[in-house]
Amino acid sequence: MGTLLDSFQEALEKREAKLARRRLTILSPDAADFSSNDFLSLSTSSLLKSRYLRRLNACYAADHSLGLGSGGSRLLDGNSAFAEELERFIASFHDAPTGLLFNSGFDANVGVYSSVPQPGDAIVYDELIHASTHEGMRLSRATTKLRFQHNSVEDLENVLNGLINDDVSISSRNVFIAVESLYSMDGDVAPLKEMVQVIHNTFPRGNAYLIVDEAHATGVFGPNGAGVVQELGVQNDVFIRTHTFGKALAGQGAIVLCTSLTREYLINYARTLIYTTAMASPTLAAIRTAYELMQQGKTQSFQQKLQSNISYFRSQCDNFHMNDQSIVRIDYYDRSPIFSIRTKYPRELARYCQERGLIVRPIMAPTVPRGKERVRVCLHAGNSYEEIDSLMSAIRQWVRDSTTERPKL
């Protein structure tokens, strides 16, 4: 019998053989970023940096007892007036009753789905929902968990009606519908208005609850970057919204927007909040700074530049499609910064681009369904048209080289 380390080695070798082994990498500072979730390019913004440093200095000047670390979990020594004020400020910005901070979007989703559904309840989820939601559902006490076809309002209605027909007692239980507003791999937006209507029609008693993960929409969509829910005006129809700070807002952490009673429940039952050290003061200051910029309209120019880059890239893709779509296909959606380049050889295309200083990533199963592997392209406010031209040129050249070297591609 081999040792534990032998089994580790064997598992890694199996992944290596399948070309599925994951590795940490460090980006070149000179490379063009078409991969990260820093959609507004705020992480390199001099405006955000200068505002953040001023706020940080002001915080420590005003309170000499303020430490760098939080000192413990929120329920023990890690809470602060600054954290609670931040929650109220963000909730107000998002037109929500209140909110509760978590250390990450992953923690937020696991905390919500593992604690909120009760025994006998049901969760109906989009088939492309994030891994963090799946982890939360795995830990959930919900009796029934059913998926519906991605972004299909018709299939959602069918699944909900089927749930009622199969279990008449469900009318006295709770049903949670789990979706994202902007999906991270395909870049498409959920039809939230139509989903809300289906939910109201199917469960007129109000025992169905829509939960929306706005992680990738925060900062990008909606008034001043408030998200898709507020852009559509359906915030009063959503039970819980999750916004994260580590993508377009260049920070760390997340907030669950909810009612005051739900917040108190999560404080008592969400283990990813209870048993972890709270975010440090500098992290809270960074979050506050980014939200103040959004509230003041200072990020609108970043949103506009991002949309300009999206429009330009789409125009390049349309020209590309006419000639090369038999080799690769580029999928995109209206106003979305996320593009999918579909090909049989995503690793080879990604490597080809990376060698030319263009950072893109191959996305493989099980992150996406098998057979739907792709190269994921994320646009940013900080990308230049010249960088976009370089990326399209690299893709075209790779297609020409692949056609020559691999006729049956």
TORKOL-424028 format. One record per residue (C-alpha): residue number from 1; residue in one letter; x, z, y. Coordinates in nm, 4 decimals, decimal comma. Last residue first. Example, Ala and Ser with C-alpha at 12.3 -4.5 7.8 and 13.67 -1.06 7.14 Angstrom:
2
(2 s (1,3670 0,7140 -0,1060))
(1 a (1,2300 0,7800 -0,4500))
This chain:
409
(409 l (-0,9102 -3,7450 2,0796))
(408 k (-0,8760 -4,0204 1,8196))
(407 p (-0,6064 -4,2095 2,0109))
(406 r (-0,3816 -3,9006 2,0371))
(405 e (-0,0609 -3,9829 2,2166))
(404 t (-0,1948 -4,2463 2,4535))
(403 t (-0,5344 -4,0858 2,5105))
(402 s (-0,3679 -3,7475 2,5495))
(401 d (-0,1293 -3,8786 2,8142))
(400 r (-0,4142 -4,0393 3,0109))
(399 v (-0,6285 -3,7248 2,9822))
(398 w (-0,3350 -3,5067 3,0841))
(397 q (-0,2801 -3,7285 3,3876))
(396 r (-0,6443 -3,6969 3,4891))
(395 i (-0,6365 -3,3186 3,4510))
(394 a (-0,3139 -3,2945 3,6522))
(393 s (-0,4567 -3,5116 3,9307))
(392 m (-0,7703 -3,2976 3,9421))
(391 l (-0,5583 -2,9843 3,9792))
(390 s (-0,3343 -3,1388 4,2418))
(389 d (-0,6354 -3,2552 4,4429))
(388 i (-0,7749 -2,9015 4,4303))
(387 e (-0,4429 -2,7672 4,5541))
(386 e (-0,4435 -3,0206 4,8382))
(385 y (-0,8003 -2,9255 4,9283))
(384 s (-0,6710 -2,5718 4,9768))
(383 n (-0,7699 -2,2681 4,7723))
(382 g (-0,8109 -1,9480 4,9732))
(381 a (-1,1906 -1,9372 4,9567))
(380 h (-1,1589 -1,9395 4,5821))
(379 l (-1,2518 -2,1674 4,2947))
(378 c (-1,2650 -2,0535 3,9347))
(377 v (-1,1843 -2,3049 3,6614))
(376 r (-1,2435 -2,2195 3,2967))
(375 v (-1,0862 -2,4415 3,0321))
(374 r (-1,3325 -2,4725 2,7448))
(373 e (-1,4447 -2,3568 2,4049))
(372 k (-1,8068 -2,4374 2,3286))
(371 g (-1,7712 -2,5097 1,9557))
(370 r (-1,7641 -2,1411 1,8717))
(369 p (-1,9669 -1,9465 2,1244))
(368 v (-1,7690 -1,8144 2,4238))
(367 t (-1,5515 -1,5017 2,4268))
(366 p (-1,5552 -1,5330 2,0456))
(365 a (-1,4347 -1,8057 2,0698))
(364 m (-1,1916 -1,9505 2,3232))
(363 i (-1,1568 -1,9676 2,6994))
(362 p (-0,8445 -2,1566 2,8066))
(361 r (-0,7170 -2,0319 3,1414))
(360 v (-0,6266 -2,2009 3,4678))
(359 i (-0,3259 -2,1379 3,6913))
(358 l (-0,1885 -2,4548 3,8485))
(357 g (0,1902 -2,4400 3,8886))
(356 r (0,2584 -2,7629 3,7017))
(355 e (0,3422 -2,5925 3,3724))
(354 q (0,0121 -2,4077 3,4105))
(353 c (-0,1787 -2,7373 3,4196))
(352 y (-0,0289 -2,8625 3,0925))
(351 r (-0,0771 -2,5187 2,9337))
(350 a (-0,4461 -2,5220 3,0272))
(349 l (-0,4908 -2,8724 2,8859))
(348 e (-0,3169 -2,7790 2,5610))
(347 r (-0,5166 -2,4598 2,5207))
(346 p (-0,8457 -2,6378 2,5931))
(345 y (-0,7945 -2,9024 2,3228))
(344 k (-1,1337 -3,0279 2,2077))
(343 t (-1,2428 -3,0545 2,5700))
(342 r (-1,4965 -2,9015 2,8054))
(341 i (-1,3844 -2,8185 3,1591))
(340 s (-1,6169 -2,5445 3,2792))
(339 f (-1,6565 -2,4684 3,6510))
(338 i (-1,7147 -2,1331 3,8232))
(337 p (-1,7485 -2,1189 4,2041))
(336 s (-2,1260 -2,1760 4,1819))
(335 r (-2,3007 -2,3426 4,4749))
(334 d (-2,5123 -2,5655 4,2455))
(333 y (-2,3879 -2,5670 3,8896))
(332 y (-2,0850 -2,7120 3,7133))
(331 d (-1,9810 -2,8805 3,3924))
(330 i (-1,6672 -3,0923 3,3652))
(329 r (-1,6483 -3,3114 3,0568))
(328 v (-1,3259 -3,4170 2,8908))
(327 i (-1,2263 -3,7205 2,6875))
(326 s (-1,5473 -3,9278 2,6974))
(325 q (-1,6029 -3,7923 3,0503))
(324 d (-1,3045 -3,9879 3,1806))
(323 n (-1,4198 -4,2707 3,4034))
(322 m (-1,7461 -4,1910 3,5794))
(321 h (-1,7019 -3,8195 3,5328))
(320 f (-1,3906 -3,8076 3,7495))
(319 n (-1,5715 -3,9383 4,0557))
(318 d (-1,8366 -3,6688 4,0110))
(317 c (-1,5648 -3,4086 3,9530))
(316 q (-1,3960 -3,4935 4,2826))
(315 s (-1,7271 -3,4519 4,4640))
(314 r (-1,7777 -3,1201 4,2853))
(313 f (-1,4330 -3,0050 4,3974))
(312 y (-1,5181 -3,0795 4,7589))
(311 s (-1,8533 -2,9044 4,7417))
(310 i (-1,6967 -2,5977 4,5797))
(309 n (-1,4175 -2,5923 4,8373))
(308 s (-1,6734 -2,5989 5,1200))
(307 q (-1,8707 -2,3263 4,9459))
(306 l (-1,5589 -2,1087 4,9336))
(305 k (-1,4896 -2,1760 5,2997))
(304 q (-1,8452 -2,0729 5,3846))
(303 q (-1,8220 -1,7518 5,1822))
(302 f (-1,4900 -1,6671 5,3493))
(301 s (-1,6461 -1,7354 5,6910))
(300 q (-1,9325 -1,5057 5,5965))
(299 t (-1,6922 -1,2239 5,5081))
(298 k (-1,6942 -1,0696 5,8568))
(297 g (-2,0734 -1,0439 5,8644))
(296 q (-2,0599 -0,6802 5,9729))
(295 q (-2,2163 -0,5636 5,6464))
(294 m (-1,9701 -0,7700 5,4452))
(293 l (-1,6685 -0,6289 5,6297))
(292 e (-1,8127 -0,2805 5,5944))
(291 y (-1,8503 -0,3390 5,2220))
(290 a (-1,4850 -0,4351 5,1854))
(289 t (-1,3713 -0,1292 5,3802))
(288 r (-1,5894 0,1096 5,1808))
(287 i (-1,4509 -0,0224 4,8531))
(286 a (-1,0925 0,0154 4,9762))
(285 a (-1,1627 0,3704 5,0959))
(284 l (-1,3086 0,4615 4,7564))
(283 t (-0,9927 0,3338 4,5886))
(282 p (-0,7708 0,5299 4,8289))
(281 s (-0,9741 0,8451 4,7472))
(280 a (-0,9248 0,8207 4,3718))
(279 m (-1,2014 0,7157 4,1336))
(278 a (-1,3516 0,9898 3,9181))
(277 t (-1,1810 1,1103 3,6011))
(276 t (-1,3856 1,0311 3,2919))
(275 y (-1,6218 1,2264 3,0699))
(274 i (-1,9444 1,2387 3,2671))
(273 l (-1,9498 0,8836 3,4018))
(272 t (-1,8829 0,6903 3,0810))
(271 r (-2,0990 0,9527 2,9062))
(270 a (-2,4116 0,8524 3,0946))
(269 y (-2,6511 1,1407 3,0159))
(268 n (-2,6685 1,3939 3,2999))
(267 i (-2,5463 1,1853 3,5925))
(266 l (-2,7415 0,8942 3,4457))
(265 y (-3,0657 1,0962 3,4602))
(264 e (-3,0003 1,1988 3,8189))
(263 r (-2,9475 0,8346 3,9156))
(262 t (-3,2661 0,7327 3,7334))
(261 l (-3,4588 0,9935 3,9329))
(260 s (-3,3096 0,8715 4,2610))
(259 t (-3,4067 0,5136 4,1830))
(258 c (-3,1453 0,2512 4,0918))
(257 l (-2,8327 0,0686 4,2029))
(256 v (-2,5459 0,1124 3,9564))
(255 i (-2,2150 0,0851 4,1384))
(254 a (-1,8852 -0,0554 4,0234))
(253 g (-1,5108 0,0097 4,0225))
(252 q (-1,2006 -0,1548 4,1645))
(251 g (-1,1187 -0,3557 4,4733))
(250 a (-1,0736 -0,7174 4,5756))
(249 l (-1,4376 -0,7589 4,6831))
(248 a (-1,4838 -1,0938 4,5064))
(247 k (-1,3895 -0,9435 4,1695))
(246 g (-1,3029 -0,5765 4,1311))
(245 f (-1,5932 -0,4315 4,3292))
(244 t (-1,8763 -0,4550 4,0784))
(243 h (-2,2490 -0,4596 4,1436))
(242 t (-2,4961 -0,3416 3,8786))
(241 r (-2,8669 -0,3676 3,9476))
(240 i (-3,1288 -0,1509 3,7793))
(239 f (-3,5099 -0,1650 3,7713))
(238 v (-3,5463 -0,5055 3,9365))
(237 d (-3,8836 -0,6065 4,0798))
(236 n (-3,8268 -0,4414 4,4198))
(235 q (-3,5008 -0,6355 4,4566))
(234 v (-3,6798 -0,9673 4,4099))
(233 g (-3,6026 -1,1224 4,7496))
(232 l (-3,4347 -1,4320 4,6073))
(231 e (-3,1154 -1,3833 4,8103))
(230 q (-3,1527 -1,0129 4,7480))
(229 v (-3,1347 -1,0559 4,3702))
(228 v (-2,8664 -1,3247 4,3990))
(227 g (-2,6079 -1,1001 4,5623))
(226 a (-2,5389 -0,9066 4,8827))
(225 g (-2,2682 -1,1509 4,9938))
(224 n (-2,3550 -1,1392 5,3648))
(223 p (-2,7076 -1,2493 5,2708))
(222 g (-2,6966 -1,3735 4,9124))
(221 f (-2,4268 -1,5214 4,6925))
(220 v (-2,0489 -1,4845 4,6823))
(219 g (-1,9785 -1,1217 4,7758))
(218 t (-2,1350 -0,9907 4,4563))
(217 a (-2,2414 -1,2844 4,2385))
(216 h (-1,9855 -1,2268 3,9622))
(215 a (-2,0809 -0,8653 3,8950))
(214 e (-2,4536 -0,8965 3,9657))
(213 d (-2,5662 -0,7510 3,6309))
(212 v (-2,9451 -0,7426 3,6379))
(211 i (-3,1688 -0,4962 3,4501))
(210 l (-3,5401 -0,5852 3,4318))
(209 y (-3,7719 -0,3123 3,3082))
(208 a (-4,0880 -0,3594 3,1016))
(207 n (-4,3357 -0,0697 3,0935))
(206 g (-4,5261 -0,1926 3,3991))
(205 r (-4,8768 -0,1923 3,2535))
(204 p (-4,8952 -0,5673 3,3185))
(203 f (-4,6344 -0,6295 3,0469))
(202 t (-4,6527 -0,9997 2,9643))
(201 n (-4,7588 -1,1212 3,3080))
(200 h (-4,5184 -0,8956 3,4963))
(199 i (-4,2272 -0,9899 3,2680))
(198 v (-4,3072 -1,3603 3,2938))
(197 q (-4,3221 -1,3395 3,6734))
(196 v (-3,9907 -1,1529 3,6920))
(195 m (-3,8306 -1,4164 3,4716))
(194 e (-3,9520 -1,6937 3,7012))
(193 k (-3,8042 -1,5190 4,0033))
(192 l (-3,4801 -1,4411 3,8196))
(191 p (-3,3933 -1,7951 3,7148))
(190 a (-3,0394 -1,6864 3,6155))
(189 v (-2,7503 -1,8596 3,7898))
(188 d (-2,4982 -2,0806 3,6111))
(187 g (-2,1202 -2,0365 3,6181))
(186 d (-2,0712 -2,1195 3,2511))
(185 m (-1,8201 -1,8432 3,1739))
(184 s (-1,9024 -1,5659 3,4197))
(183 y (-2,2770 -1,5972 3,4348))
(182 l (-2,4283 -1,5397 3,7782))
(181 s (-2,7381 -1,3154 3,7942))
(180 e (-2,6717 -1,1486 3,4611))
(179 v (-2,9506 -1,0550 3,2234))
(178 a (-3,0856 -0,7615 3,0225))
(177 i (-3,4610 -0,7168 2,9757))
(176 f (-3,5537 -0,3576 2,8871))
(175 v (-3,8773 -0,2823 2,7021))
(174 n (-4,0212 0,0692 2,7086))
(173 r (-4,2779 0,2156 2,4661))
(172 s (-4,6558 0,2472 2,4726))
(171 s (-4,7141 -0,1279 2,4626))
(170 i (-4,4501 -0,1424 2,1890))
(169 s (-4,7027 0,0187 1,9549))
(168 v (-4,8478 -0,3246 1,8745))
(167 d (-4,5238 -0,4182 1,7003))
(166 d (-4,4872 -0,7719 1,5694))
(165 n (-4,7311 -0,9264 1,8169))
(164 i (-4,5799 -0,7410 2,1129))
(163 l (-4,2254 -0,8429 2,0228))
(162 g (-4,3378 -1,1978 1,9634))
(161 n (-4,4839 -1,2059 2,3136))
(160 l (-4,1537 -1,0845 2,4561))
(159 v (-3,9551 -1,3325 2,2481))
(158 n (-4,1802 -1,6232 2,3453))
(157 e (-4,1673 -1,5315 2,7144))
(156 l (-3,7884 -1,5119 2,7053))
(155 d (-3,7874 -1,8441 2,5216))
(154 e (-3,9853 -2,0093 2,7999))
(153 v (-3,7746 -1,8523 3,0752))
(152 s (-3,4626 -1,9939 2,9126))
(151 n (-3,1494 -1,8707 3,0909))
(150 h (-2,9601 -1,8517 2,7610))
(149 q (-3,1892 -1,8455 2,4620))
(148 f (-3,3360 -1,5026 2,3910))
(147 r (-3,1823 -1,2050 2,2146))
(146 l (-3,3565 -0,9167 2,0443))
(145 k (-3,2595 -0,5500 2,0118))
(144 t (-3,5133 -0,3105 1,8607))
(143 t (-3,4889 0,0636 1,8005))
(142 a (-3,3127 0,1527 2,1244))
(141 r (-3,0765 0,4481 2,0789))
(140 s (-2,7922 0,2569 2,2418))
(139 l (-2,4294 0,2669 2,1326))
(138 r (-2,4285 -0,0966 2,0209))
(137 m (-2,6384 -0,1806 2,3261))
(136 g (-2,3661 -0,0436 2,5531))
(135 e (-2,1030 -0,2473 2,3742))
(134 h (-2,3198 -0,5577 2,3973))
(133 t (-2,3626 -0,4925 2,7685))
(132 s (-1,9852 -0,4653 2,8096))
(131 a (-1,9412 -0,7926 2,6193))
(130 h (-2,1379 -0,9789 2,8867))
(129 i (-2,4742 -1,1473 2,8197))
(128 l (-2,4642 -1,4988 2,6792))
(127 e (-2,7618 -1,4559 2,4419))
(126 d (-2,9748 -1,3175 2,7237))
(125 y (-3,1085 -0,9779 2,6224))
(124 v (-3,4288 -0,8148 2,5043))
(123 i (-3,3831 -0,4401 2,4564))
(122 a (-3,6564 -0,2428 2,2815))
(121 d (-3,7632 0,1214 2,2897))
(120 g (-3,8470 0,3327 1,9834))
(119 p (-3,5724 0,5858 2,0551))
(118 q (-3,5004 0,5808 2,4314))
(117 p (-3,3221 0,3159 2,6382))
(116 v (-3,1277 0,4739 2,9313))
(115 s (-2,8227 0,6262 2,7616))
(114 s (-2,6088 0,3643 2,5870))
(113 y (-2,7386 0,0788 2,8015))
(112 v (-2,6605 0,2432 3,1338))
(111 g (-2,3248 0,4012 3,0535))
(110 v (-2,1957 0,0927 2,8723))
(109 n (-2,2986 -0,1255 3,1648))
(108 a (-2,1391 0,1021 3,4246))
(107 d (-1,8208 0,1607 3,2260))
(106 f (-1,7691 -0,2153 3,1878))
(105 g (-1,8407 -0,2654 3,5572))
(104 s (-1,5633 -0,0210 3,6308))
(103 n (-1,4997 0,3382 3,7431))
(102 f (-1,8685 0,4082 3,8015))
(101 l (-2,0470 0,4873 4,1282))
(100 l (-2,4150 0,5814 4,1377))
(99 g (-2,6697 0,4248 4,3692))
(98 t (-2,9749 0,4940 4,5829))
(97 p (-3,3120 0,3543 4,6873))
(96 a (-3,1890 -0,0077 4,7025))
(95 d (-3,1776 -0,2519 4,9942))
(94 h (-2,8310 -0,3741 4,8944))
(93 f (-2,6648 -0,2582 5,2170))
(92 s (-2,8578 0,0700 5,1956))
(91 a (-2,7358 0,1279 4,8404))
(90 i (-2,3773 0,0580 4,9524))
(89 f (-2,3959 0,3132 5,2337))
(88 r (-2,5672 0,5754 5,0181))
(87 e (-2,3051 0,5418 4,7453))
(86 l (-2,0254 0,5564 5,0034))
(85 e (-2,1739 0,8740 5,1494))
(84 e (-2,1659 1,0291 4,8032))
(83 a (-1,8037 0,9292 4,7472))
(82 f (-1,6942 1,0532 5,0917))
(81 a (-1,8743 1,3861 5,0412))
(80 s (-1,6581 1,4306 4,7349))
(79 n (-1,6840 1,4531 4,3558))
(78 g (-1,3783 1,4820 4,1351))
(77 d (-1,3781 1,8566 4,0682))
(76 l (-1,6281 1,8924 3,7841))
(75 l (-1,9305 1,6624 3,7590))
(74 r (-1,7559 1,3677 3,9268))
(73 s (-1,4691 1,3950 3,6790))
(72 g (-1,1359 1,5389 3,7851))
(71 g (-0,8782 1,5741 4,0585))
(70 s (-0,9825 1,2791 4,2748))
(69 g (-0,6255 1,1592 4,3180))
(68 l (-0,4582 1,0968 4,6511))
(67 g (-0,5619 1,4268 4,8007))
(66 l (-0,7707 1,5091 5,1083))
(65 s (-0,6698 1,8495 5,2434))
(64 h (-0,5363 1,6951 5,5651))
(63 d (-0,8842 1,5634 5,6483))
(62 a (-0,9167 1,3577 5,9673))
(61 a (-0,5636 1,2179 5,9544))
(60 y (-0,6019 1,1392 5,5851))
(59 c (-0,9212 0,9423 5,6408))
(58 a (-0,7910 0,7699 5,9539))
(57 n (-0,4780 0,6503 5,7734))
(56 l (-0,6884 0,5081 5,4917))
(55 r (-0,9285 0,3418 5,7337))
(54 r (-0,6453 0,1776 5,9250))
(53 l (-0,4798 0,0643 5,6017))
(52 y (-0,8063 -0,0862 5,4776))
(51 r (-0,8795 -0,2715 5,7998))
(50 s (-0,5280 -0,4219 5,7996))
(49 k (-0,5496 -0,5260 5,4344))
(48 l (-0,9024 -0,6669 5,4625))
(47 l (-0,8126 -0,8824 5,7625))
(46 s (-0,4773 -0,9867 5,6169))
(45 s (-0,6667 -1,1311 5,3211))
(44 t (-0,4663 -1,1574 4,9991))
(43 s (-0,7092 -0,9602 4,7818))
(42 l (-0,9930 -1,1028 4,9902))
(41 s (-0,9542 -1,4474 4,8339))
(40 l (-1,3353 -1,4823 4,8480))
(39 f (-1,3610 -1,5670 4,4777))
(38 d (-1,1009 -1,3162 4,3531))
(37 n (-1,2346 -1,3692 3,9999))
(36 s (-0,8989 -1,5112 3,8894))
(35 s (-0,8368 -1,8502 3,7325))
(34 f (-0,7824 -2,1340 3,9762))
(33 d (-0,4928 -1,9654 4,1546))
(32 a (-0,2258 -2,2042 4,2760))
(31 a (0,1143 -2,0759 4,1634))
(30 d (0,3764 -1,9509 4,4092))
(29 p (0,3335 -1,5823 4,3272))
(28 s (0,3900 -1,6666 3,9598))
(27 l (0,1307 -1,4923 3,7487))
(26 i (0,2247 -1,2204 3,5025))
(25 t (0,0991 -1,2512 3,1464))
(24 l (-0,0416 -1,0111 2,8891))
(23 r (-0,0976 -1,1632 2,5488))
(22 r (-0,3917 -1,2411 2,3231))
(21 r (-0,3478 -1,3924 1,9782))
(20 a (-0,6078 -1,6574 1,8956))
(19 l (-0,3904 -1,9505 1,7876))
(18 k (-0,5448 -1,9047 1,4406))
(17 a (-0,2015 -1,8401 1,2896))
(16 e (-0,1237 -1,5980 1,5723))
(15 r (-0,4449 -1,4098 1,5041))
(14 k (-0,3493 -1,3734 1,1414))
(13 e (-0,0008 -1,2650 1,2448))
(12 l (-0,1517 -0,9968 1,4686))
(11 a (-0,3614 -0,8577 1,1835))
(10 e (-0,0598 -0,8568 0,9513))
(9 q (0,1534 -0,6744 1,2056))
(8 f (-0,1121 -0,4099 1,2602))
(7 s (-0,1525 -0,3705 0,8847))
(6 d (0,2223 -0,3176 0,8533))
(5 l (0,2026 -0,0598 1,1325))
(4 l (-0,0566 0,1334 0,9326))
(3 t (0,1741 0,1348 0,6325))
(2 g (0,1391 -0,0973 0,3379))
(1 m (0,0000 0,0000 0,0000))
